[in-house]
Amino acid sequence: MTTEFQLVPLEEPEVIECKEAFALFDRDADGFISIDDLAIVMRSLGTAPTTDELKKFCTENQTIRDRGLVSFDEFLLLMRYKLSEVESDDYIVEAFRHLDSENSGYCSSAEIRHIFKNIGDKMTDAEIDDMFQEAGVEGSLVSFEEFMRMMSR
């Protein structure tokens, strides 16, 4: 299952903030930071990239792979991806609220199963069972935390 989202545009103050953080690690002012500094800069701006995400981004980008450095434009693109993920989490929270009509912090696993089988990227029972198992879902109710784990996979 994939989560669809669009890259969020960055407003001028956000770009400036990114540029300032980037400049702190661009020690020789050549417009590049090391791959090792990438995670630190991103975390200083409130995102939480995983090591695997950063590895994948850097290895999939031929230019970064060849030079071992990240340009400001490449950094900004990655920041937009991470900020878009945060924004897409808002949709996940809203979806759970819709399913949790009693505002109890739980929703029916049967209802979630029905949605995953019939809407969007239709999943099989086996795929849903695997997803429930990975998220730690047991029984007929799904907690908000379990729901978030399912949706983030």
C-alpha positions in Angstrom: 0.0 0.0 0.0 1.4 3.4 -0.9 0.5 6.7 0.6 -0.2 9.3 -2.2 0.9 12.8 -1.5 2.0 15.9 -3.3 5.2 17.8 -2.5 4.3 20.8 -0.4 5.6 24.1 -1.8 7.9 26.0 0.6 7.1 29.6 1.5 9.9 32.1 1.3 10.5 32.2 5.1 10.9 28.4 5.0 13.4 28.5 2.2 15.3 31.1 4.0 15.4 29.0 7.2 16.5 26.0 5.1 19.2 28.1 3.5 20.5 29.4 6.9 20.7 25.9 8.3 22.3 24.5 5.2 24.9 27.4 5.3 26.0 26.4 8.8 27.2 23.1 7.5 28.5 24.4 4.2 31.8 25.1 5.8 33.7 26.1 2.7 30.7 28.0 1.1 30.8 26.0 -2.1 27.0 25.2 -2.1 27.4 21.6 -0.8 27.2 19.7 2.4 28.5 16.2 3.2 26.1 13.3 3.2 27.0 12.8 6.8 25.8 16.3 7.7 22.5 15.9 5.8 20.6 14.2 8.7 21.8 16.8 11.2 20.7 19.7 9.1 17.3 18.1 8.4 16.7 17.3 12.1 17.7 20.8 13.1 14.7 21.9 10.9 12.3 19.6 12.6 12.2 16.6 10.3 13.1 13.1 11.3 14.6 11.3 8.3 15.6 7.7 8.9 19.0 6.4 7.9 17.4 4.2 5.3 15.5 7.1 3.7 18.7 9.2 3.5 20.7 6.2 2.1 18.0 5.6 -0.5 17.8 9.2 -1.5 21.6 9.5 -1.8 22.1 6.2 -3.7 19.3 6.8 -6.1 20.7 10.2 -7.1 23.6 9.6 -9.4 25.1 13.1 -8.9 25.1 12.8 -5.1 26.5 9.3 -5.4 29.3 10.4 -7.6 30.5 13.4 -5.6 29.4 12.4 -2.1 28.0 15.8 -1.5 24.4 17.2 -1.4 23.6 20.6 -3.1 21.2 23.1 -1.6 18.6 22.3 -4.4 18.9 18.6 -3.6 18.6 19.3 0.1 15.5 21.4 -0.5 13.9 18.7 -2.6 14.4 16.2 0.2 13.0 18.7 2.8 9.9 19.1 0.7 9.5 15.3 0.6 9.8 15.1 4.4 7.4 18.0 5.0 4.9 16.4 2.6 5.0 13.2 4.6 4.1 15.2 7.7 1.2 16.9 5.9 0.0 13.5 4.7 -0.1 12.3 8.3 -2.8 14.9 8.9 -5.0 13.0 6.4 -4.3 9.8 8.3 -5.4 11.4 11.5 -8.5 12.7 9.9 -9.3 9.3 8.4 -9.0 7.7 11.9 -11.3 10.3 13.4 -13.9 9.5 10.8 -13.7 5.8 11.7 -13.7 6.6 15.4 -17.3 7.9 15.5 -17.5 7.6 19.3 -14.2 9.4 19.8 -12.9 6.5 21.9 -9.4 6.2 20.4 -10.4 3.0 18.7 -12.1 1.9 15.5 -13.3 -1.5 14.2 -10.7 -3.7 12.6 -13.5 -5.1 10.4 -14.2 -1.6 9.1 -10.6 -1.0 8.3 -10.3 -4.3 6.6 -13.4 -3.4 4.4 -11.8 -0.1 3.4 -8.4 -1.7 2.5 -10.2 -4.4 0.5 -12.5 -2.0 -1.5 -11.0 1.4 -1.8 -7.8 2.7 -3.5 -5.1 0.1 -3.9 -7.3 -2.9 -3.1 -5.5 -5.3 -0.7 -6.0 -9.1 -0.3 -7.0 -10.6 3.1 -3.4 -12.0 3.4 -1.9 -8.5 2.8 -4.2 -7.0 5.4 -3.5 -9.8 7.9 0.3 -9.1 7.4 -0.3 -5.4 7.9 -2.3 -6.0 11.1 0.3 -8.3 12.4 3.2 -5.9 11.7 1.3 -3.1 13.5 0.5 -5.3 16.5 -3.3 -5.4 15.9 -5.1 -8.1 17.9 -8.8 -8.4 18.3 -11.7 -6.5 16.9 -10.6 -3.0 17.8 -7.6 -0.9 16.4 -6.1 1.8 18.5 -5.0 5.1 17.0 -1.3 4.1 17.6 -1.8 0.8 15.7 -3.6 2.6 12.9 -0.7 5.0 12.5 1.8 2.1 12.4 -0.3 0.5 9.7 -0.6 3.6 7.6 3.1 4.4 7.9 4.3 1.2 6.3 
